[in-house]
């Protein structure tokens, strides 16, 4: 009987990478890494038929996203993707990408990046073997649950991609709430946690760290981020504290109830270094207020680890 373990690394199909506007640079880095890694990788099956196209000069698929004068757009894929295992890179929050509409240059919003993603899948026209989407920050990830009569945008997006457009896997980093995977239980949803990268960056750049319960503490800036902070604290063996946001529910500003104060829950932090961990910094106001409160409680140094520094209102 043949040893079928020899065939466990046969690819699903030839690899193809499509970079949406704004993702060209990371896609090129991924391509360069894959070219080098696949050339150096040793395998007795490299020259067999299932591995045809395994080593190539580039894995990037040529695609363009022209716009009409009205701002309407389309996707044109300029080479075959038949039978390919396609990975599409989409960064919905890259507002540096602009297009021309009625003679004016307009920055792309998350909705327009998402529309480009659907255009790319539509241009593939079902010819690919498998479609995977890499979305570093999850589109509409902050609108992940319903608390009143409001839209459930993140779940709608996931269901649209996986059910209507046939996407098999979605890869994202530090989702605002990974439970949105419940919207697509039969599809792949990889939520990569950047904890290792955060710890490595701190250890490499701050030489006098004392990572123990007596000298350091992990703080969650709100109740919603407790899950990632619990994991972080358990990995490092540190105590955990949190702030909860006291809101004024009689007032609505920009669709949200304004925060009245941040209240601290936790043990004594006097003289300890503090690590504040969150998935994103939007305006930065909450981080500044939390850090100010920690200084009032006589914390020593304060470090902020955030996966996405958005700074929507500037620095």
VOPAGU-2260 file (C-alpha; in pm, 1 decimal, decimal comma):
REM VOPAGU-2260
SITE   aa  ch    i         X         Y         Z
SITE  UNK   A    0       0,0       0,0       0,0
SITE  UNK   A    1     134,2     349,8     -78,6
SITE  UNK   A    2     217,7     586,4     204,3
SITE  UNK   A    3     -42,5     860,6     163,2
SITE  UNK   A    4     139,8    1083,2     414,0
SITE  UNK   A    5     373,3    1170,2     126,5
SITE  UNK   A    6      87,4    1362,6     -34,7
SITE  UNK   A    7     -27,5    1568,2     265,0
SITE  UNK   A    8     150,9    1882,8     142,3
SITE  UNK   A    9      18,9    1880,2    -213,7
SITE  UNK   A   10    -126,9    2227,8    -275,1
SITE  UNK   A   11    -498,3    2283,0    -325,7
SITE  UNK   A   12    -413,8    2464,4    -649,0
SITE  UNK   A   13    -156,7    2700,4    -792,1
SITE  UNK   A   14    -116,5    2995,6    -559,5
SITE  UNK   A   15    -234,6    3337,9    -669,8
SITE  UNK   A   16    -233,4    3668,5    -480,4
SITE  UNK   A   17    -455,8    3963,0    -575,4
SITE  UNK   A   18    -371,3    4294,9    -411,1
SITE  UNK   A   19    -657,1    4543,4    -391,8
SITE  UNK   A   20    -569,9    4916,1    -415,0
SITE  UNK   A   21    -370,9    5013,3    -106,2
SITE  UNK   A   22    -234,0    4661,6     -46,7
SITE  UNK   A   23      36,4    4656,9    -313,9
SITE  UNK   A   24     329,1    4697,6     -74,4
SITE  UNK   A   25     242,6    4415,7     172,4
SITE  UNK   A   26     145,8    4191,5    -120,8
SITE  UNK   A   27     490,1    4245,4    -275,5
SITE  UNK   A   28     657,8    4154,3      55,0
SITE  UNK   A   29     450,7    3835,8      80,4
SITE  UNK   A   30     535,3    3751,8    -280,3
SITE  UNK   A   31     909,4    3801,2    -223,8
SITE  UNK   A   32     899,1    3577,3      84,6
SITE  UNK   A   33     708,6    3300,0     -95,0
SITE  UNK   A   34     944,2    3305,5    -395,2
SITE  UNK   A   35    1247,3    3265,3    -166,0
SITE  UNK   A   36    1084,8    3007,8      65,6
SITE  UNK   A   37     950,7    2781,6    -209,0
SITE  UNK   A   38    1283,3    2779,8    -393,6
SITE  UNK   A   39    1471,9    2682,1     -78,3
SITE  UNK   A   40    1217,3    2422,5      39,6
SITE  UNK   A   41    1326,9    2068,1     -29,7
SITE  UNK   A   42    1067,4    1812,3    -143,1
SITE  UNK   A   43    1097,1    1498,9    -351,9
SITE  UNK   A   44     757,7    1580,4    -507,3
SITE  UNK   A   45     852,2    1922,0    -646,1
SITE  UNK   A   46     879,7    1793,6   -1002,0
SITE  UNK   A   47     561,9    1583,9    -993,2
SITE  UNK   A   48     244,2    1683,6   -1175,2
SITE  UNK   A   49      42,7    1790,4    -865,6
SITE  UNK   A   50     318,6    2042,2    -787,4
SITE  UNK   A   51     310,9    2202,3   -1133,1
SITE  UNK   A   52     345,5    2578,3   -1088,2
SITE  UNK   A   53     466,3    2540,2    -728,8
SITE  UNK   A   54     781,8    2745,3    -796,9
SITE  UNK   A   55     725,3    3061,9    -997,5
SITE  UNK   A   56     890,1    3399,5   -1045,9
SITE  UNK   A   57     588,1    3571,3    -892,5
SITE  UNK   A   58     256,7    3469,4    -737,3
SITE  UNK   A   59      91,0    3808,3    -786,6
SITE  UNK   A   60    -209,1    3814,3   -1018,9
SITE  UNK   A   61    -227,9    4123,1   -1240,3
SITE  UNK   A   62    -552,5    4304,9   -1168,3
SITE  UNK   A   63    -667,1    4662,1   -1225,2
SITE  UNK   A   64    -953,8    4863,4   -1077,2
SITE  UNK   A   65   -1041,5    5142,0   -1325,3
SITE  UNK   A   66   -1303,3    5404,9   -1245,5
SITE  UNK   A   67   -1552,9    5585,1   -1465,1
SITE  UNK   A   68   -1598,6    5961,0   -1438,8
SITE  UNK   A   69   -1902,8    5911,2   -1216,8
SITE  UNK   A   70   -1693,9    5722,7    -960,0
SITE  UNK   A   71   -1834,3    5383,2   -1057,2
SITE  UNK   A   72   -1571,1    5114,2   -1084,1
SITE  UNK   A   73   -1492,9    4764,2   -1203,1
SITE  UNK   A   74   -1222,8    4499,9   -1166,4
SITE  UNK   A   75   -1028,7    4355,6   -1457,6
SITE  UNK   A   76    -811,5    4046,3   -1399,9
SITE  UNK   A   77    -546,1    4036,2   -1670,2
SITE  UNK   A   78    -433,8    3672,5   -1644,5
SITE  UNK   A   79    -588,2    3333,0   -1582,2
SITE  UNK   A   80    -689,4    3221,5   -1233,8
SITE  UNK   A   81    -850,0    2894,8   -1344,3
SITE  UNK   A   82    -792,1    2630,6   -1075,0
SITE  UNK   A   83    -590,1    2869,9    -859,2
SITE  UNK   A   84    -593,8    2894,3    -481,5
SITE  UNK   A   85    -649,5    3271,3    -471,5
SITE  UNK   A   86    -571,0    3496,6    -175,1
SITE  UNK   A   87    -715,0    3848,9    -195,9
SITE  UNK   A   88    -558,2    4119,7      22,9
SITE  UNK   A   89    -802,6    4391,7     129,4
SITE  UNK   A   90    -733,4    4679,9     368,4
SITE  UNK   A   91   -1069,5    4857,6     414,1
SITE  UNK   A   92    -919,6    5133,0     630,8
SITE  UNK   A   93    -651,5    5264,3     395,2
SITE  UNK   A   94    -790,1    5612,9     335,4
SITE  UNK   A   95    -474,4    5723,5     151,0
SITE  UNK   A   96    -608,9    5562,6    -168,5
SITE  UNK   A   97    -791,6    5814,2    -385,4
SITE  UNK   A   98    -991,0    5805,1    -708,0
SITE  UNK   A   99   -1130,9    6070,3    -938,6
SITE  UNK   A  100   -1505,4    6140,3    -937,4
SITE  UNK   A  101   -1662,9    6430,5   -1125,3
SITE  UNK   A  102   -1319,0    6588,6   -1160,5
SITE  UNK   A  103   -1239,1    6570,8    -788,3
SITE  UNK   A  104   -1009,2    6334,0    -601,3
SITE  UNK   A  105   -1198,0    6143,6    -332,2
SITE  UNK   A  106   -1041,4    5923,8     -57,8
SITE  UNK   A  107   -1167,9    5567,4     -49,7
SITE  UNK   A  108   -1392,8    5477,9     242,1
SITE  UNK   A  109   -1419,3    5127,2     394,1
SITE  UNK   A  110   -1738,8    5073,6     193,9
SITE  UNK   A  111   -1552,8    5140,4    -133,2
SITE  UNK   A  112   -1266,8    4905,7     -41,0
SITE  UNK   A  113   -1526,1    4638,4      35,0
SITE  UNK   A  114   -1694,2    4704,7    -300,6
SITE  UNK   A  115   -1356,1    4650,1    -470,1
SITE  UNK   A  116   -1324,4    4316,9    -289,9
SITE  UNK   A  117   -1660,0    4203,1    -426,4
SITE  UNK   A  118   -1560,8    4325,1    -773,4
SITE  UNK   A  119   -1243,6    4113,2    -760,7
SITE  UNK   A  120   -1439,5    3802,7    -659,2
SITE  UNK   A  121   -1694,4    3875,0    -931,2
SITE  UNK   A  122   -1416,1    3909,5   -1191,5
SITE  UNK   A  123   -1281,2    3566,2   -1091,2
SITE  UNK   A  124   -1620,4    3439,8   -1209,3
SITE  UNK   A  125   -1606,5    3108,4   -1026,3
SITE  UNK   A  126   -1296,4    2988,0   -1210,8
SITE  UNK   A  127   -1066,5    2971,9    -905,9
SITE  UNK   A  128   -1029,8    2648,7    -707,6
SITE  UNK   A  129   -1066,8    2836,0    -379,5
SITE  UNK   A  130   -1097,9    3200,4    -270,6
SITE  UNK   A  131    -946,3    3327,1      53,3
SITE  UNK   A  132    -967,0    3683,8     185,2
SITE  UNK   A  133    -695,2    3840,3     401,0
SITE  UNK   A  134    -842,1    4144,7     575,9
SITE  UNK   A  135    -599,4    4274,7     843,6
SITE  UNK   A  136    -869,0    4478,1    1019,9
SITE  UNK   A  137   -1218,0    4335,0     986,2
SITE  UNK   A  138   -1458,1    4550,1     784,2
SITE  UNK   A  139   -1745,5    4668,5    1006,5
SITE  UNK   A  140   -1586,7    4473,9    1293,0
SITE  UNK   A  141   -1695,6    4740,7    1541,2
SITE  UNK   A  142   -2059,9    4685,8    1445,2
SITE  UNK   A  143   -2052,8    4324,4    1560,0
SITE  UNK   A  144   -2364,0    4305,1    1777,0
SITE  UNK   A  145   -2713,5    4446,5    1794,5
SITE  UNK   A  146   -2824,2    4635,2    2105,3
SITE  UNK   A  147   -3131,5    4810,5    1959,4
SITE  UNK   A  148   -3295,9    4861,2    1619,6
SITE  UNK   A  149   -2971,5    4883,6    1425,8
SITE  UNK   A  150   -2789,3    4707,6    1145,5
SITE  UNK   A  151   -2563,5    4407,7    1206,1
SITE  UNK   A  152   -2305,8    4498,4     945,5
SITE  UNK   A  153   -2015,2    4266,3    1028,9
SITE  UNK   A  154   -2232,5    3954,4    1027,5
SITE  UNK   A  155   -2396,3    4068,6     702,2
SITE  UNK   A  156   -2054,5    4115,4     542,8
SITE  UNK   A  157   -1931,4    3770,6     646,1
SITE  UNK   A  158   -2247,4    3597,7     524,7
SITE  UNK   A  159   -2240,2    3785,3     195,2
SITE  UNK   A  160   -1878,8    3689,8     125,6
SITE  UNK   A  161   -1903,8    3325,7     229,8
SITE  UNK   A  162   -2256,9    3237,4     119,2
SITE  UNK   A  163   -2318,9    3460,8    -184,8
SITE  UNK   A  164   -1961,9    3501,4    -312,2
SITE  UNK   A  165   -1820,4    3159,6    -223,4
SITE  UNK   A  166   -1526,8    3271,7      -6,4
SITE  UNK   A  167   -1395,2    2970,0     187,4
SITE  UNK   A  168   -1160,7    3136,6     436,7
SITE  UNK   A  169   -1133,1    3479,5     594,2
SITE  UNK   A  170    -808,5    3569,9     771,7
SITE  UNK   A  171    -802,1    3872,2    1001,5
SITE  UNK   A  172    -599,0    4005,0    1293,4
SITE  UNK   A  173    -730,7    4072,0    1644,5
SITE  UNK   A  174   -1100,6    4094,3    1555,2
SITE  UNK   A  175   -1295,0    4337,0    1771,9
SITE  UNK   A  176   -1515,6    4043,2    1871,2
SITE  UNK   A  177   -1415,4    3701,6    1729,0
SITE  UNK   A  178   -1764,1    3568,0    1805,5
SITE  UNK   A  179   -1878,8    3716,5    1474,3
SITE  UNK   A  180   -1755,9    3383,4    1335,0
SITE  UNK   A  181   -2092,2    3248,4    1452,4
SITE  UNK   A  182   -2245,3    3418,1    1146,1
SITE  UNK   A  183   -2056,2    3174,1     917,3
SITE  UNK   A  184   -2012,4    2852,2    1119,8
SITE  UNK   A  185   -1941,5    2638,2     811,2
SITE  UNK   A  186   -1666,2    2865,5     673,8
SITE  UNK   A  187   -1306,9    2926,2     779,3
SITE  UNK   A  188   -1241,3    3227,8    1000,2
SITE  UNK   A  189    -883,6    3272,9    1122,3
SITE  UNK   A  190    -844,5    3538,9    1390,8
SITE  UNK   A  191    -468,6    3582,1    1436,7
SITE  UNK   A  192    -369,3    3724,4    1775,4
SITE  UNK   A  193     -60,1    3953,5    1768,4
SITE  UNK   A  194      33,0    3888,4    2133,4
SITE  UNK   A  195     371,3    3738,6    2045,2
SITE  UNK   A  196     463,4    4038,3    1828,0
SITE  UNK   A  197     368,3    4280,1    2107,1
SITE  UNK   A  198     571,3    4095,5    2371,5
SITE  UNK   A  199     868,9    4062,4    2135,4
SITE  UNK   A  200     860,6    4434,8    2051,6
SITE  UNK   A  201     858,1    4529,7    2420,1
SITE  UNK   A  202    1140,0    4290,3    2512,7
SITE  UNK   A  203    1357,2    4408,1    2221,6
SITE  UNK   A  204    1307,6    4781,8    2279,2
SITE  UNK   A  205    1277,8    4815,4    2659,1
SITE  UNK   A  206    1585,1    4658,4    2824,0
SITE  UNK   A  207    1489,1    4710,9    3190,5
SITE  UNK   A  208    1153,8    4530,6    3194,2
SITE  UNK   A  209    1066,9    4321,6    3500,0
SITE  UNK   A  210     792,2    4087,4    3385,9
SITE  UNK   A  211     651,5    3956,3    3713,0
SITE  UNK   A  212     354,7    4019,0    3941,1
SITE  UNK   A  213     549,8    4250,1    4170,5
SITE  UNK   A  214     661,5    4491,9    3898,5
SITE  UNK   A  215     405,7    4479,2    3617,3
SITE  UNK   A  216      31,1    4462,4    3555,9
SITE  UNK   A  217    -196,3    4425,2    3253,1
SITE  UNK   A  218    -487,3    4669,5    3217,3
SITE  UNK   A  219    -791,3    4650,8    2989,7
SITE  UNK   A  220    -922,5    4998,7    2898,4
SITE  UNK   A  221   -1281,1    4866,8    2880,8
SITE  UNK   A  222   -1490,4    4560,4    2956,3
SITE  UNK   A  223   -1510,7    4460,2    2588,5
SITE  UNK   A  224   -1135,0    4397,5    2565,6
SITE  UNK   A  225   -1105,9    4173,1    2870,7
SITE  UNK   A  226   -1068,2    3852,7    2666,7
SITE  UNK   A  227    -742,7    3952,5    2497,0
SITE  UNK   A  228    -608,0    4101,9    2822,5
SITE  UNK   A  229    -682,5    3781,9    3017,7
SITE  UNK   A  230    -484,8    3584,1    2758,6
SITE  UNK   A  231    -198,2    3836,5    2766,5
SITE  UNK   A  232    -185,9    3833,4    3147,9
SITE  UNK   A  233    -191,5    3452,1    3163,1
SITE  UNK   A  234      90,4    3422,8    2910,0
SITE  UNK   A  235     310,6    3663,4    3108,3
SITE  UNK   A  236     191,0    3553,0    3454,0
SITE  UNK   A  237      75,8    3902,0    3557,2
SITE  UNK   A  238    -210,7    4049,9    3757,2
SITE  UNK   A  239    -505,6    4192,7    3564,8
SITE  UNK   A  240    -709,1    4510,0    3608,6
SITE  UNK   A  241    -967,7    4691,5    3400,8
SITE  UNK   A  242   -1155,1    5013,4    3349,7
SITE  UNK   A  243   -1522,8    5028,6    3274,3
SITE  UNK   A  244   -1676,5    5314,5    3083,6
SITE  UNK   A  245   -1950,9    5497,4    3270,3
SITE  UNK   A  246   -2176,3    5642,8    3001,1
SITE  UNK   A  247   -2455,8    5897,6    2991,9
SITE  UNK   A  248   -2739,8    5697,2    2838,5
SITE  UNK   A  249   -2969,0    6000,9    2824,0
SITE  UNK   A  250   -2757,3    6156,7    2547,3
SITE  UNK   A  251   -2655,6    6029,4    2201,1
SITE  UNK   A  252   -2365,0    6193,0    2016,5
SITE  UNK   A  253   -2255,6    6059,6    1675,3
SITE  UNK   A  254   -2469,4    5751,1    1732,7
SITE  UNK   A  255   -2313,6    5664,9    2071,1
SITE  UNK   A  256   -2366,4    5746,1    2437,1
SITE  UNK   A  257   -2081,5    5970,8    2556,3
SITE  UNK   A  258   -1839,4    5840,5    2819,7
SITE  UNK   A  259   -1872,4    6025,7    3149,6
SITE  UNK   A  260   -1577,6    5865,4    3330,7
SITE  UNK   A  261   -1345,0    5564,9    3335,1
SITE  UNK   A  262   -1369,3    5373,9    3664,2
SITE  UNK   A  263   -1080,6    5144,8    3766,7
SITE  UNK   A  264   -1133,5    4791,0    3897,7
SITE  UNK   A  265    -826,6    4606,6    4022,1
SITE  UNK   A  266    -555,3    4573,3    4283,4
SITE  UNK   A  267    -301,4    4834,1    4392,0
SITE  UNK   A  268     -79,7    4946,2    4102,0
SITE  UNK   A  269     141,5    5191,8    4288,0
SITE  UNK   A  270     500,3    5175,3    4156,4
SITE  UNK   A  271     422,8    4910,0    3894,3
SITE  UNK   A  272     474,2    4925,9    3519,5
SITE  UNK   A  273     142,0    4897,0    3338,6
SITE  UNK   A  274      60,2    4751,0    2995,5
SITE  UNK   A  275    -265,0    4877,7    2842,2
SITE  UNK   A  276    -386,4    4642,7    2566,9
SITE  UNK   A  277    -658,0    4714,5    2312,4
SITE  UNK   A  278    -736,5    4615,4    1956,5
SITE  UNK   A  279    -752,1    4971,0    1820,9
SITE  UNK   A  280    -693,6    5335,4    1902,0
SITE  UNK   A  281    -960,5    5541,4    1727,3
SITE  UNK   A  282    -938,8    5899,3    1852,4
SITE  UNK   A  283    -697,5    5829,3    2140,5
SITE  UNK   A  284    -915,1    6010,7    2394,2
SITE  UNK   A  285    -990,3    5696,3    2596,3
SITE  UNK   A  286    -623,7    5595,1    2609,7
SITE  UNK   A  287    -519,9    5940,3    2732,1
SITE  UNK   A  288    -788,5    5940,4    3000,8
SITE  UNK   A  289    -701,8    5584,8    3114,1
SITE  UNK   A  290    -330,7    5670,7    3128,7
SITE  UNK   A  291    -408,1    5986,9    3326,7
SITE  UNK   A  292    -614,0    5785,6    3577,4
SITE  UNK   A  293    -331,0    5531,1    3613,4
SITE  UNK   A  294     -81,9    5808,5    3684,5
SITE  UNK   A  295    -316,8    5941,8    3952,5
SITE  UNK   A  296    -306,4    5591,0    4104,0
SITE  UNK   A  297      77,2    5625,0    4107,9
SITE  UNK   A  298     157,5    5380,2    3829,6
SITE  UNK   A  299     522,6    5381,1    3720,4
SITE  UNK   A  300     566,4    5349,1    3341,1
SITE  UNK   A  301     273,3    5302,2    3106,5
SITE  UNK   A  302     301,4    5101,0    2784,4
SITE  UNK   A  303      21,6    5084,0    2526,4
SITE  UNK   A  304      -7,3    4781,0    2296,9
SITE  UNK   A  305    -261,3    4823,5    2018,9
SITE  UNK   A  306    -305,5    4622,7    1699,9
SITE  UNK   A  307    -444,3    4914,5    1499,0
SITE  UNK   A  308    -346,5    5277,2    1553,0
SITE  UNK   A  309    -619,1    5454,3    1355,8
SITE  UNK   A  310    -600,1    5806,9    1505,1
SITE  UNK   A  311    -911,6    5910,4    1312,9
SITE  UNK   A  312    -893,5    6268,3    1441,8
SITE  UNK   A  313    -517,9    6301,1    1400,0
SITE  UNK   A  314    -247,9    6274,5    1665,2
